[in-house]
Amino acid sequence: MTLRWYQKEAADVAWDWVRQCIDPCVIEAATGAGKSHIIAALAERIHAHSKKRVLCIAPSSELVEQNYKKYLDTGNKASIFSASVRKEMRYPVIFGTPGTVINAIRRFQDFASVIVDEAHGVTPTLIKIIESMQQSNPKLRVIGLSATPYRLGTGYIYARDSDGTMVDEAISPFFHTRVYCVDAKTLIGEGFLTQPVFDNHADGYDTSALVLKSNGMFDSATVERAFEGHGRKTASIVADVVERSRYRRGVMLFAATVQHAKEIIASLPPDSSRMIGGDVNTGKTERRALVDDFKAMRYKYLVSVGTMTTGVDFTHVDVIAILRATESVSLLQQIIGRGLRIHEGKRDCLILDYAENVERHCPNGDVFSPVVVARISKGGDKVSIVCPSCTYENQFALRPNPDEYPINEDGYWTDLSDTVITNSSGVPVPGHLGRRCNGQVLIAGRHERCHQKWSAKECPECQHENDIAARYCQKCRAEIVDPNDKLKEIAAQIARDANLTKCADVTGIEMSKHFAPKGECLKVTYHIDGKPHKLTEYFHPESSNQWLANRWVGFCLKAWGERLPDIQSALDMKSDANMPSQLYYRKKEGTQWHEVIGGIWNE
């Protein structure tokens, strides 16, 4: 296996990082950059150096097989641990899926490293895997790779950039540092990716009425109204795609819903069109044959709904038609990336956006330079404050300053005579809202934050400076603030009122077949942190009641990313099911039972 220059650079930089640091790191490599080769190079090097096993984990069996095959190009053998392919651990480098690994986590002990593909999809299951493996090896190295290292609502998945700058738009990032980045523009300029061409078109869907819910996803009812049932419009758009693709090889069309996909396929040439996802071709054998036939160019048009956005290489595709609205710029880039891989005789890739996605996510028109914003943004006017201890240049939000005090070089307010302004306790008042320096120092393999504080609370026992919000002294553990009686009172009130809506973390999920008066259904039991410890929902996939049918579809999309046809399919795939991180619930009036009224699911 011969690495391209940037693949070698990425592997070398990540290798240098894990040799001296335990903190998780991430590599950003654009779609089509060949992350599989970087994973292979790192896995080979880490095993050769440590003589321990390496787990390479990916969210789907297709990606697992793809990464596994690239590793074989190194001349070494490897194992696959994925229920839908095979489960064996004969060789020291193992490629697996999270759902299969977590069910056999006791076998994954004393590993040197975990390499995570599609690292922007860090789930509670993946975190549990890593935490369990760290019990046998506290110095476990974790390396992530992603083309889009940011998530809807929480921003970037890393806290620090390669130059040492802390990232503002990141809420609880899993990875410590982005150690390397190669973007699509660089790869296109070097000839490693195909040039995208964005073409204008006259018609498209009106997405102005789409409603974004609090979880960052579009409301399904507004999606249906925007895309379904527009017979003439959909037929006109599909005809436009066909006309523009007359002299091209492969066309991928991305639909909004299953019904929308069926309306699209109805307007395409039947002999050269197929649909994947939703409630069709759900069998593994049928799905694999469909993918293989498209790669072999046995048909030209592939309509996708809720799938084929990551983990597949259709190198011949030279038209991407987006007939759906994407909630995130990450998904938009993944979709466009399906057409950017190079192929013999392929000059460019035509991007046709019929749902205003580029305008929505990239107002500057550049899809490869998105503006990433966390749901709780740290925006506002900033000031640069150089730490007097470690010289790190912090970017802090300005404190409201109605008296227009100037800020000295140490970050404190001063009066006209350059005297530092103090509060009633004689403590200097900073002119910014930063509490503590963000600079970091590598100590014994881990990055530790600088101890410089601008707003501190002194311990009355040992005079140690603690964070302004600290209740107990970090040094002597003495209490430095009285307990908050008001919070205790509110917490007790909530605990007494069983009818109030409550929220709890989800620690596990179980599925089983259940026989109810309304017919056979899927029983889903959530284990939660706190009373009543278990919550239960029932889903009826074969019910003629539209409300029950819609509940089944909604659950499938959140748990697997696609609609499953029946209960047995759900039970067969329960090990791969996503689960909510939190659930909202309340006691059903007049009963002792609790009902689930909402939840927070991973993207």
PyMOL commands that set and color helices and strands:
alter all, ss='L'
color gray80, all
select helices_A, chain A and resi 5-20+35-50+61-72+98-102+105-107+119-121+124-136+184-190+220-227+231-244+258-266+270-272+284-295+329-337+357-361+485-496+546-560+567-572+574-576
alter helices_A, ss='H'
color red, helices_A
select strands_A, chain A and resi 25-29+53-57+79-82+86-87+93-96+111-117+141-146+150-151+155-156+158-160+175-182+195-198+250-254+273-277+301-305+317-322+348-353+382-386+393-397+440-443+446-449+456-458+465-467+502-516+519-528+534-539+582-587+594-600
alter strands_A, ss='S'
color yellow, strands_A
deselect
rebuild
show_as cartoon
